[in-house]
Structures are given as C-alpha cells and as structure tokens.
Amino acid sequence: MSQTDELTAILKAYFNDIEETYNVQTLNGGLINDTYLIQFQSSSSTASSYILQRINSNVFQNVKQLMSNITQVSRYISSLDSTPEFYLQVISTRDDSSYHVQKEKEATYYWRVYNYIPNSISYSFCQDFSRDVSAQKNLLMQAGKAYGEFQVLLHTFDVSKLYDTIPDFHHTSKRLQTFRDTVQKDVCDRVQNVQKEIKVVESFAHLAPSIINLLESGEIPTRVCHNDTKLENVLFDKSTHEAKCVIDYDTIMKGSLLYDFGDSIRSMANSASEEEQDLSLVKFDIDAFRCFAKGYISTAGHIMTQSEKEHLYLGPLVIVYEQGMRFLTDYIEGDVYFKTQYEDQNLCRARNQLRLLQDMFDQIKEVKSILSHEFDEK
C-alpha cells in the first residue's frame, strides 16, 4: 500500500467525504511521532487543513490513557466562557473516538487528528527567530505569557481525572534513590570515571524533596502540568510574532506549575544547548530568565497561591538538578534510556546540566529578586 492510499484510509475514519484532492506535507519538527499536514483542496470539509499524527506507541504504551488526558484538557478549554481563539483541538473520528486504530498484519498503529493553527511557526531556539537581542527577549516574554495562559485556562480543571501516564515523572526524591542505587551497582564499571559528578549530585541532594514535599503536604496545589514546556512547543504568529498557543499535550499529567516554569527556564535560559560539550559556554542567562518570568507572571501571577509565589524559584533548580542526575544515571547504567550519537554523550549532557545548575545557584539571589519584583508589579 502506498503512503497516499494508507493516509486516505486513515482519513476516511475521520471525514465523510475525502474523495476530493488533498496535499500531504511531512512535518519533521517532532522526534517522537510521525506528523503530517493534510491540506484539502476544496471547502467541503469543516476546515481546510489538519494535523495528522501516528502516535509512537513504543514511547506512549497506553494510548487510551494518553488520549484521555489530552482530550479532557482540550474539551475543557473549549467549554470555557473565555475560550481562546487558538488552542489544540482533538478531532474525533466518525465513530466519536479520539484516535483511530489501524491493524496491519501483526502490527497495530494509532492515529489522531488535530486542528491546524494557521499562519503559525515554532522555534527551537531564540536565535532561530532573530539575531537581534531585543527581538529574542520579546520572544521569550511571549513564550512566558503562553505558558502562563495555559495554567490560567486550566487552573480550575479537576486534576483527579488525569492519568499518570508516566508515573513519578518529577518525583525527584525517587530519581535520587534510583541514582544512588545505580551508583552502588555500577554495572558498567563507570563510577570510577564520574566521582566528581557524583559529589555534585550529592551536594545538591537537598533539592530533591523540596517540591514533592510541598505537593504532598498540600502547601502548594496540584495542577495540570504540561511537562514539556520548551520554546518549540509554543506557536507564534508569523506576522506579529506574538504567541498563539501551547501545543504538544503528550506529557500532560497532574503536578505543579513549579515544574513547568522550571522546565521552561532549563531550556530557554541556558546560554548553550544541553548538547554543548564546552562547559565554558554553559551559563545561566539571567536576562532570558527575567524576560520569560515577566511574561509568565503577567498572565499566571493572579491565579498563583502565596506559597507558589514564594517557592517558584525552586522550579528551575529542581528541574535542572533532576535532568542532570538522569543523564548521569543513564551514563552509569550504560546509556540505556537516552539515545546517544557518540561515546560519553550522556556524561557530557550531565556535566552540562550540573554546570548550569551551579551557575543558577550562584545567581539565586538575583533570581529571587526578579521574581519578587515581577509579583509586585502584577
């Protein structure tokens, strides 16, 4: 079966009449799912363009729970009195399912369709948008506004309805215990190579329980957590460069907004990518932090509790610590989780994140000052 015939068969599960001509464009931005832009050539469909994805069931093994989380969040946003103009919408199949099951010999594939957000673009890094510093700062502020608005839209959603599709995803205390167990076992005889890095992880061990304790004690509320709040998951208007909406709901679960805020800072306020091997280039960009925080607090500040405001600074520290620890754990185990292209890549990634953590910690007073100022302005 050709790709066109295969896609036509899939689309028939969604649309009554697809005999009309349509164009297919493969979108290569994502690393997990196969994604296509479907553009119909006539106006008989409700909309002219859609996003079609084949879900990677090797990564997302419980597709039913995955799509339940996504659909519930999408439908909740659509039910709001103040529904935004643009947001991710799940298009149901003709038999009212949130995904289509394709069985082919011994293989089973899962497909879903989303609305297409017109005149939009995403960026992996600010530098992809512009080399102008002021333009980059504005983009970061817009990203902050988008992720803040995401929290505002869902702050009254009943999080008990969400499945934990990745159990203990940000349970940093359990991540630390796994790390310690891995060091103890030393199955690949690599511990001798990373004594310095192990000491750094242990020196920041006090961070591990900080957010989870706040959640479990009820001091901060459990909220909808996006869990992949990188720049690339914000769509921007091609003309005005303003943020349109947040996309990629695949890791939506319950958690804390501190995690999402921290994950954004981890990726957007690092002067280099997490793949950078030259640690002299890895720095915590306090100006980038200021811009994102300004945008985030301007939209989400009013729904945050006092305790969330007081502890927001913990988000970046904990997330960077956790990610560095995960890279180091994987290196010690023999690179079994994160894909690598060269020897010691996970060790380089771990060193990168631990360097970022140290620089972030060194500037923590200014971080707190910026947050305090933005909350006062709000």
N, C-alpha and C positions, 0 to 999 in steps of 0.2 A: 504494500500500500504506500502510495506517495505521501509526502507531507501534506500536500493540499487535500488529498482525499481523507487523510486522518483528521485534519483540522475541521474539514467540512462535517465529518461525522460527529465530532465533538460539539460543534456549534449547533447542530440540529437538536441537541439535547436542551439548548437554551432558547432558540428562536424558531418561531413557526415557519417563517419563510426566509431561507437563506439561498434561494436559487439565484438571487442577484449576485453580481460580481463583487468580490471583496479583495482587498490587498492585505498581504501579511508582511509585517516587518519584525524581524527578531531583535529583541532588546537585550543588550549584553551587560547591563549595569549590575545586575544581581549575581551573586556567586552560588546561590543555592537552588533556586527554582528556574525552570525554563520559561521564559516570558516572551509573549508576542503581542504586538499591536495589531488589532484587527480593524480595518477601515472599510466600511461598506460604501458602495458607490452610489446607492440611492437612499432615499429618505424613508423607506418603508419600515425600518427598524426604529425603535424608540429613540435611540441615539445613533450617530453615525460611526462612532469609534468605541472600542472596548479594549481592555487589557485581559488577555487570556494567559493563564499560567498552569503549567503542570507542576504540581507540588512534589517536592523531593521527599518521598516517604521514607527514605533511608535516614534523613535528618529528623523529619516530623513523623514519628511512627504511629501516633494516634491522631489520624486526620480528623476524625469525628470531633474530638475534644478541641483540636486546633481551630477548626472552622466554627465550632460553637462559640468559643471566646471571641473570635473576630466578628461573627455575625451579630452576637449580642451587643457588642460595643458599637458597631456600625448602625444597627437599628435604633439603639438608644439615642445616638446623636441625631438621627433623622426624626425622632419623636419630640425633640426639644422645641420649645416655643421660639428659641433663638437659634434655629439650625443654621450653621454657616453655609455660605454659598458653595464652598468646595470641601468635600471630605470623602474618604474612601467608602464606597458603597459596594456591598456584595450583591451581584446579580444572581437571582435564583434560577435554577433550571425550570423547565416547563412543568415538572412534577414537584416544584417548590422545595428543592433541596439546595443547600448552599454550595454543593460541589457535585461533580459528575464522576462516576466510577467507570473506567474503561478496562475491560478484561480482554487480554490478548494472549492466547495460549496459556502459558503458566504465569504470566506477568499481570499485575494489576496496577493501573495508573489512576491518579486522582487529578482532576482538573477543576479550576474555578475561574470565574469571570468577574472582573471589577469594572467600574466606570472609568472612563478615560478623562483625565483632567487636562483640558485644552490649554494651549499657549503656556506650557509649564516646562521647567527644566530643573535638574538637580545637579549638585556639585559634590565631588568627593573631598575637595579642599578649597579653601577660600581663594587660593592662588589660581585655581581653575577658572574662577569668575573674573578676577581682575588682579593686576599687579599693584593697583593703587591702594594704599593702606587705608585711606578713609572709606573707600568702597568696600573693602574687606570687613572693616568694623561695622558698617551698616548691615552687611550680610549676616554677620554674627548676631547682631541685635535682632534682626528679623527672625533668625532661627530660634533665638531665645523666646521671642514672642509666640512663635508657632508651638513650641513645646509647652510653654506656659498656658496657652489657649487650650491645648489638648487636655491638660489637667483640669482646667476650668469646665470644659464641656462634660467631663466625666466625674466631677467631684461628688455628685450625688448618686452615682451608679452603685448598685448593690454588689460589692466585690465578692460576696459569698457565692455568687453564681458562676464565677470563673474557675476553670480547671487549672491545676498546677501542672501544666504540660511539661515543664522541666523542673521537677521537684528540687527544692533547696538551691535554686539558681543563684541567689545572692545571700545564702546563709554562710557568711564569711567565716564564722567560727567552725563550721563543718569543713569548709575549704581548708582552713588552717590545720585541722586534725588530719585530713587527708594528706596534706603536705608533710606533716610530721611522720605519718605512717610510711609514706613513700621514701622519705629520707632514711628511716630506720631499716626498711627492706633493701634499699639500694640494689635493685635487681639488675641494673646495667653497669654497676661499678663506676658511677659518675659522680657520686657525692664528693669524692676527693677533689674534683675539679671546681666545685662551687661552694667551698667553705665560706668565702666572703659573702656571697649572695645569701646563703642560709642565715648568716648572722644578721644581715639587713632585714630579712623577713621576720626573724625573731625579735629584732629591736622595735619593730612596729606592730608586734602582736596585740598590743592593747587596742588597736583599731578594730580588730576582727569582731568582737561582740558589740561594738558601740551602737550600730543602727539596729541590729536584730534585737538587742535588749530593749531599745526604745519601742519597737513594734510589739514585742511580746508582752511588755508591761502595760501597753496601751497609752504610753506617754505621747506617742505620735500615732496618727490614724493610719490604718491600712487602706491604700488607694489602688486604683487601676495603675499599673506600671507598664510602660511601653517596652522597656528593657533593651532597646537598640537605638538610642537617641543620638545617632551620629548626624553630621551635616547632610549626608547623602539621602537621608530619609525625610527631608523637607523639600517640598516642591515650591519653586519660586516662579513668579510671573516673569516671562521672558522680556516683557516691555518695561514694567515698573520696578522689577527686582524685589518686590515685596513677597513675603511668604504667603503661599496659598493654603497649604495644609500639610499635615504629617501623614506619611504613608508607612507601609510595611508593618502590619499588625501581628506578624507571625509569633512574636515572643510576648504578646500581651498576657499578663498574669496579675495577680494581686501582689502588692509590695509597698514601697514607699517612694514618694516623689523625690526623696533624697538620692535614691539610686539613679533615677532618670537624670536628675540635674548633674550628678557626679559623672555619669557616663558621657553626657554631652561635653563636659569640661575635659574629660580624659582625652577625647578625640579632637576637640576644637581648640584647646588651649595648650597643646603641645607644639613647640616650635618646629618639631620634626615629626615624621610619621613613626608609628610603633616599629617599623622595619629598619629604622636608621641605626646603623652599627657604630657610627662615630658619636660617642656619648657627649662630646663637647658641643654638639649641635642640639642636644636634647635639653630643652629648658621649659619651665612653666611660664607661659606667656600671660602675664598679669593683665595686660591691656585687652587681650582676647577674652580673658575671664570677665573683666569689667563690662565689656560690650554684651556678652551673652547674658550675664547676670542682670544687667539693666533691662534687657528685653524680656527675660523670663519673669522677673519680679513685677514688671509693669503690667503684665497680664494675670499672673497667678498669685501675686502677693496677697490679694484681698481674700483668697479662699484658704490661705495657709494658717495653721494654728500658731500660737506663740512659740510652742516648743519646736515646731518645724522650722520656724524662722531662726530660732536660737541654734539649731543643730544643722542648718543647711550646709555649713562649711564642711561637715563631716562627709558629705556625699562624694566629692572628688577624691578625698584622701582614701576612703574605704574602697571605692571602685578601682582606683589605680593600684592600691595595695593588693586587692583581690586578683586583678588581672596579671600583675607581675608574679604573684605567687602561683597562679595557674600555669603560666608559661614555664616557670621553674619546675613545678611539679611534673609537667609533661616531659621536660628535658630529662629529668632524673629517671622517669619511667621508660624512656626510650622513644619519645616522640610518637605517642600512640593516639593522640587526640587532634592536636593542631597540625595541619599539613605543613610540610617543610620542603624547600627547594634546595637547601644546602645544609651541610653538617653544622650543628650547633646553632641553627636558626632560632630555635625556641630559647636557647640560652641568651642569644643576642636580644631577643624580644623581652626576656625577663629583665636583663640589665637595663634596657631602655626604660621600661616602666618603673623600675626601682630608682633609677636616676631621676625620672620625672617626679616620683613621689618625694624624694629627698628635697628637690628644689621647691616643690609645692609646700612642703612642711616648713622650709626656711622662710617662706613668704606668707605664712599663715596669718600673721598679724594684719598684714595689708588685705588679705582675703576677707577677714572678719570685718575690717573697717569698710571695705567696699560694700559688703552685704548690708551692714548697718546703715550706711548712707542711702542705699537704694530703698531699703524698707522705710526709712524716714521720709524719703521723697514720695513714696507711694502713699 
